[in-house]
Amino acid sequence: MLVKTTPVLALAIALSLVACKKEGSAPPPPPAVYVAEVVQQDVPVYMEFVGQTRGFQDVEIRARVEGYLETVNFTEGTFVEKGALLYRIDPKPLEATLARAKADLATARARLAKTNNDVTRLRPLAAQQAVSQQELDNALAAQDAAASQVNAAQAVVDNAALDLGYTRITSPIGGLVGTTNVKAGNLVGRGESTLLTTVSRVDPILFRAGLTEAEYLRLARRREELQAAARSAEAESIELILADGTVHPHPGTLDAIERAIDPTTGTLAMQVSFANPDRILRPGQYGRLRARVDIKRAAILVPQRAVTELQNLYSVAVVGDGNKVAFRNVTVGPRVDNLWVIESGLNPGDKVVVEGLQRIKEGMVVNAQAAPASPPDGKTAEPVAPAATAD
């Protein structure tokens, strides 16, 4: 039985045949990707240590005598010169003590003068046996006792003068003075040396960080090599990275390393000195030390965006012969700017996919294009697929 074909059905059949013919004659083009050849160069290896600044010299200012604080003679949080007056304790009680001690000294000296006269008078009389020897001996003993009393009274005067001097409290160093713990009118120095404030020398300033045992062993085993590098003209100095990400403009020098590892933290304290002429750094600031500890010779590097991470496994897509894609697992090392050091898994001359990873699979043939050195405006560039050939 013949089936009558309508014009609409005939048109649909014709279009289907044309589409099938089109698909069979023009397969889709391979996906376009950007590739970059691995870079091979010497790479410096840095270590970073977190720590905190402290004054090169921190001096606690304390009251050494008891008394009422009369004046506070500095502005808190400012820089003071060595010898600058910081506090003054009411000196009147100690002035009275000094005056009394001087009076006792004068009395002792008068007594000594009398005994000296007695000995001077009795010595020739005893020689003529006009007085007994016992009287001369008593006079000599009184002379010695009077001399001792003079020495004791002089010591009391010196001590009283010293205490009176402590009523003027000056800065023993030039540096940054902290806030005051006491105000004028407070009683200080009763029973203990009251802490008044602290003065810190901040130029240079110290930065103290902790090394783990593994880091210390790594450095200790390369000590001779590092010392030789430090003496070379090309050696890089220790940098201090501040909390806002900026680098302190003055390089640091190793000041000291603690003698023993702290059993509570398992770290070994390291102390580095930094010049601080502008007094930007203050005690207590946190930061990171950055120091070059090694150089990887002929290291292989790839752009960071070429590396894919999945559950701590890293891989890259390599475009080989015939533009076929092969995924390789790699071991990554330190990062250098926008590159990543590859410890193993790649060879010199390999080309890795940096853009278009989401469109490729293992064994797929791709249209590989050289990646631009730096995408304009800092944006990620997209590879351009070739135009389809028109029939």
ZAVOVEX-773274 format. One line per 8 residues: number of its first residue (from 1); for each residue x, z, y of C-alpha. Coordinates in steps of 0.001 Angstrom, whole numbers, always signed. Each point is the difference from the previous one (the first is absolute). Layout:
! residues N
NUM	X,Z,Y  ...;
***
This chain:
! residues 391
1	+0,+0,+0  +1410,-929,+3392  +250,+2663,+2704  -730,-1143,+3478  +2712,+1000,+2439  -1050,+1026,+3451  +2150,-949,+3026  +796,+3673,+708;
9	+1209,+639,-3559  +2104,-3135,+52  +1669,+1060,+3221  +853,+3450,-1418  +1540,-1529,-3126  +2080,-2346,+2101  +1335,+2813,+2175  +924,+2067,-3074;
17	+1955,-2885,-1473  +1864,-497,+3292  +883,+3728,+194  +1290,+46,-3566  +2107,-3013,+691  +1365,+1630,+3155  +944,+3232,-1784  +1731,-1756,-2801;
25	+2098,-2167,+2316  +1119,+2702,+2562  +985,+3429,-1453  +362,+2855,+2550  +3450,+237,+1678  +2347,+2845,-995  -317,+3068,+2236  +2412,+125,+2905;
33	+2269,+3045,+364  +2875,+1036,+2226  +3257,+756,-1788  +3307,+1468,+1149  +3376,-68,-1670  +1456,+3417,-750  +2628,+1228,+2439  +3354,+1237,-1260;
41	+2130,+2148,+2314  +1782,+3317,+374  -2511,+2758,+748  +876,+3432,+1432  -1705,+2871,-1810  -1211,+2917,+2087  -1109,+3504,-851  -2404,+2015,+2114;
49	-291,+3775,+208  -2774,+1973,+1668  +1020,+2993,+2076  -279,+1940,+3241  +2076,+465,+3137  +1522,+3290,+1059  +2096,+1055,+2953  +3739,-421,-254;
57	+133,+3653,+1017  -3083,+2228,+90  +567,+3332,+1769  -2579,+2782,-86  -126,+1884,+3293  -661,+3697,-637  -226,+3180,+2078  +3051,+2165,-730;
65	-1122,+3029,+2007  -3324,+1757,+398  -1891,-394,+3232  -2860,-1613,+1845  +340,-3722,+607  +239,-536,+3734  +139,-3801,+368  -96,-3232,-2037;
73	+2338,-2402,+1788  -509,-3367,-1731  -2629,-2668,-546  -1064,-200,-3626  +885,-3180,-1877  +2660,-1134,+2474  +3770,-399,-227  +2198,+2832,+1195;
81	+3715,+112,+711  +2433,+2338,-1701  -15,+3354,+1796  -3398,-558,+1641  -1987,+3204,+558  -2980,+118,-2375  -1319,+3583,+221  +665,+3169,+1939;
89	-800,+3462,-1348  -592,+2843,+2468  +3554,+1323,+558  -824,+3292,+1762  -9,+2301,-3069  +3303,-1430,-1186  +1489,+201,+3478  -795,+3732,-6;
97	+1571,+351,-3448  +3142,-1730,+1247  +181,+2265,+3052  -288,+3103,-2172  +2718,-1292,-2321  +2306,-628,+2946  -605,+3557,+1236  +903,+1403,-3426;
105	+3140,-2139,+45  +1004,+1406,+3375  -507,+3551,-1292  +2131,-727,-3064  +2763,-1470,+2143  -16,+3104,+2252  +293,+2225,-3056  +2891,-2080,-1242;
113	+1744,+293,+3368  -309,+3809,-156  +1483,+170,-3505  +2840,-2278,+1081  +791,+2405,+2856  -132,+2973,-2358  +2485,-1598,-2385  +2274,-1020,+2870;
121	+47,+3600,+1322  +345,+1791,-3364  +2720,-2148,-1559  +2915,+1268,+2210  -1321,+3586,-136  -51,-137,-3801  +3576,-1270,+53  +957,+3073,+2050;
129	-2114,+2178,-2314  -2056,+1033,+2990  -3158,-855,-2000  -553,+19,-3707  +298,-3157,-2100  -3634,+464,-1056  -1197,-457,+3568  +1892,-3307,+230;
137	-1393,-1129,-3329  -3544,+796,+1139  +563,-1990,+3173  +1310,-2984,-1956  -3037,+106,-2360  -2361,+152,+2986  +1805,-3018,+1473  -512,-2023,-3176;
145	-3682,+974,-170  -535,-957,+3629  +1645,-3407,-581  -2308,-622,-2953  -3025,+935,+2115  +1087,-2511,+2626  +222,-2743,-2650  -3437,+919,-1353;
153	-1527,+21,+3483  +1604,-3392,+737  -1571,-1437,-3173  -3416,+1283,+1092  +469,-1685,+3390  +1028,-3288,-1628  -3026,+109,-2344  -2363,+777,+2874;
161	+1455,-2886,+2037  -407,-2287,-2994  -3647,+1007,-440  -594,-561,+3697  +1440,-3511,-353  -2493,-711,-2785  -2839,+337,+2500  +965,-3508,+1208;
169	-732,-2307,-2914  +1669,-3401,+390  +135,-3114,-2172  +3137,-106,-2162  -248,-3805,-318  -1434,-2915,+1926  -3079,-1395,-1679  -3752,-110,-373;
177	-1710,+3361,+480  -3226,+723,-1835  -3060,+1928,+1079  +394,+3688,+791  -1317,+2578,-2456  -308,+2725,+2666  -1153,+168,+3585  +1110,+2027,+2999;
185	-1077,+3636,-391  +368,+119,-3796  +2109,+2740,-1568  +2758,-1627,-2035  +2822,+1202,-2200  -1673,+3165,-1262  +1256,+675,-3512  +1142,-3615,-519;
193	+1429,-2969,+1884  -3187,-1748,+1116  +21,-3803,-381  -630,-1404,+3478  +428,-3771,-464  +2269,-2600,-1647  +2420,-2462,+1584  +976,-3125,-1944;
201	+2843,-2400,+624  -1518,-3429,-672  +2855,-2351,+867  +1130,-705,-2618  -2927,+844,-2231  +42,+505,-3753  -2286,-1599,-2572  -331,+1774,-3332;
209	-1330,-1847,-3060  -107,+655,-3724  +1616,-2096,-2745  -1497,+64,-3457  +2377,+619,-2884  -287,-3654,-1069  +804,-1230,+3522  +2932,+2371,+273;
217	+1440,-1130,-3333  -413,-3628,+985  +1922,+569,+3204  +2617,+2299,-1526  +962,-2562,-2648  +628,-2573,+2734  +1727,+2377,+2407  +3299,-1873,+255;
225	-1713,-3349,+533  -2291,+1443,+2675  +2904,+1663,+1792  +1856,-3319,+45  -3104,-1708,+1407  -341,+2678,+2649  +3552,-708,+1186  -601,-3757,+210;
233	-1008,-1666,+3254  -3106,-1513,-1629  -1391,+3297,-1211  -3463,+843,+1299  -693,+3411,+1462  -2699,+2437,-977  -3276,-706,+1794  -2744,+2448,+934;
241	-3546,-1391,-216  -2374,+2087,+2099  -3630,+873,-637  -1276,-2963,+2051  +2109,-2481,-1981  +2648,-513,+2688  +3704,+389,-713  +2047,+2545,+1941;
249	+2429,-2055,+2126  +3072,+2036,-951  +1504,-206,-3521  +609,+3145,-2005  +3007,+1421,-1775  +0,+2194,-3089  +579,+3577,+1119  -148,+1990,-3251;
257	-1477,+166,-3498  -1190,+3303,-1423  +2221,+1499,-2698  -2783,+559,-2580  -3363,-1414,-1018  -3024,+2040,+1045  -1589,+1185,-3281  -3473,+236,+1577;
265	-121,-3631,+1200  +2639,-1652,-2199  +1585,-1635,+3047  +3390,+98,+1659  -104,+390,+3784  +1806,-2634,+2073  +653,+409,+3725  +566,-2933,+2376;
273	+940,+215,+3678  -1515,-2312,+2652  +891,-370,+3660  -2995,+875,+2182  +1065,-521,+3638  -3547,-775,+1176  -1291,+3144,-1763  -2791,-1987,-1652;
281	+393,+1795,-3308  -1162,+3594,-192  +490,+2554,-2784  -2688,-204,-2682  -710,-3746,+168  -527,-1840,-3296  +1573,-3338,-823  +1866,-2059,-2589;
289	+3696,-636,-462  +907,-3550,-972  +3471,-718,-1333  +1550,-2947,-1823  +1286,+1105,-3372  +626,-3270,-1885  +82,-3803,+198  -1623,-2171,-2674;
297	+2146,-3077,-390  -1795,-3368,-418  -3390,+1667,-324  -3084,-2152,-641  -2785,+382,+2565  -3510,-1418,+248  -2700,+361,+2682  -2038,+3144,-536;
305	-3250,-1983,-44  +1238,-1890,-3077  -14,+3195,-2085  -3186,+1127,-1742  -394,+3611,-1116  -2397,+1144,-2710  +208,+3523,-1431  +3650,+385,+1024;
313	+888,-3343,-1578  +1410,-2638,+2322  -149,-3757,-568  +665,-3265,+1833  -1206,-3556,-572  +2893,-2434,-532  -452,-3777,+398  +2247,-1749,-2502;
321	+489,-3503,-1400  -2984,-2272,+421  -1414,+2385,+2637  -1324,+2267,-2752  -694,+3629,+773  +1490,+2828,-2077  -594,+3691,+747  +2994,+2292,-482;
329	+204,+3772,-30  +2711,+1251,+2336  +1728,+3250,+877  -26,+623,+3723  +2599,+1796,+2090  +120,+1035,+3666  -1764,-1911,+2743  +1949,-1774,+2740;
337	-2149,-959,+2993  -2687,-2288,-1501  +1970,-682,-3177  +129,+1856,-3299  +3102,+358,-2150  -635,-1110,-3585  +2178,+1896,-2459  -922,-2128,-3042;
345	-2399,-2768,-1014  +1132,-2797,+2342  +2991,-2312,+212  +1689,-1720,+2946  -1799,-3240,+851  -3432,+1119,-1228  -2960,-886,+2201  -2771,+2570,+330;
353	-3546,-403,+1281  -544,+1833,+3278  -3492,-1288,+901  -2852,-1173,-2204  +500,+2468,-2857  -3753,+514,-338  -493,-3682,-974  +2530,-339,-2816;
361	+319,+978,-3645  +2741,+5,-2634  +1097,-3550,-885  -1984,-1641,+2794  +1486,-3007,+1787  +46,+505,+3784  +822,-1926,+3122  +2978,+2027,+1271;
369	+744,-55,+3727  +2866,+1714,+1774  -1161,+3174,+1748  +525,+112,+3778  +2689,+2369,+1197  -2431,+2050,+2093  -3724,-746,+283  -1115,-479,+3637;
377	-1630,+2957,+1759  +1026,+2255,-2881  -2910,-1287,-2143  +199,-943,-3649  +175,-3774,-375  -2159,-1744,-2569  +1426,-2916,-2023  -1655,-3345,+583;
385	-1341,-1880,-2998  +600,-3742,-123  -2949,-2219,+911  -1944,-1472,-2886  +568,-3706,-617  -3048,-2062,+899  -1290,-2454,-2506;
***
